[in-house]
Amino acid sequence: MYPQYDNQSAAHTPAHARASTIFLAKVFNWMAIGLGITALTAMTVTGSSSLQGLIFGNTLIFYGLIFGELGMVIYLSARISKMSAGTATALFVLYSALNGATLSAVLLLYTATSVAATFFITATMFGAMAVYGTVTKKDLSSLGSFMIMGLFGIIIASLVNLFLQSSMMSWMISAIGVIVFTGLTAYDVQKISRYGAETIMDGNEAIIKKGALMGALTLYLDFINLFLSLLRFMGDRR
């Protein structure tokens, strides 16, 4: 979705800076909306025994939701440039709600205090890296490439651990996940910021909105995965 820019092509002019700030505000607004929908859905599920039974009592439905979420992310990433802004918005909202339904397991497994504390720490780390990605003059493309390689490593190791069920490997995956998603946050914010500066100056409202939604989805995934990685370390199980 986002083209690559180097430091020479990303002009650091006042106009670009203002355009980047406007675009990032739209991205973070949508990200906050997505997180809010996820949290509300998760609390709704945990407060309803019938919904819990429907989602977690039926393996087909639970894994159907997970694969449905994965499919929506892939579809949005591949087709967002060809769909209307309204369709992209609806899919983003739907994805946030479905993710909240599956993530309600977190509220059932961990104490509310540890979930709240981990959320606060995640928000602090995410915010610090987002600021760094916004203000740094250093090109983070090499960091991003390294973190993406680490992400693929996490996915492969997680699939292997489904069969091994190793607590040590699970701990290592979580530790690497914290590093990877912290680094990806800075890289993604810089990439989105550079893209947004050019997009805002072009003035196409539909492209701006779809770009903001895609940026919000990217950062939403960074935040959620950082939160889950930290929770495996800090969370107190019920």
Stockholm file with secondary structure:
# STOCKHOLM 1.0

chainA/1-238         MYPQYDNQSAAHTPAHARASTIFLAKVFNWMAIGLGITALTAMTVTGSSSLQGLIFGNTLIFYGLIFGELGMVIYLSARISKMSAGTATALFVLYSALNGATLSAVLLLYTATSVAATFFITATMFGAMAVYGTVTKKDLSSLGSFMIMGLFGIIIASLVNLFLQSSMMSWMISAIGVIVFTGLTAYDVQKISRYGAETIMDGNEAIIKKGALMGALTLYLDFINLFLSLLRFMGDRR
#=GR chainA/1-238 SS CCCCCCTTTSCCCHHHHHHHHHHHHHHHHHHHHHHHHHHHHHHHHHTCHHHHHHHHSCHHHHHHHHHHHHHHHHHHHHHTTTSCHHHHHHHHHHHHHHHHHHHHHHHHHBCHHHHHHHHHHHHHHHHHHHHHHHHCCSCCHHHHHHHHHHHHHHHHHHHHHHHHCCHHHHHHHHHHHHHHHHHHHHHHHHHHHHHHHHHHHHTCHHHHHHHHHHHHHHHHHHHHHHHHHHHHHHCCBC
#=GC SS_cons         CCCCCCTTTSCCCHHHHHHHHHHHHHHHHHHHHHHHHHHHHHHHHHTCHHHHHHHHSCHHHHHHHHHHHHHHHHHHHHHTTTSCHHHHHHHHHHHHHHHHHHHHHHHHHBCHHHHHHHHHHHHHHHHHHHHHHHHCCSCCHHHHHHHHHHHHHHHHHHHHHHHHCCHHHHHHHHHHHHHHHHHHHHHHHHHHHHHHHHHHHHTCHHHHHHHHHHHHHHHHHHHHHHHHHHHHHHCCBC
//
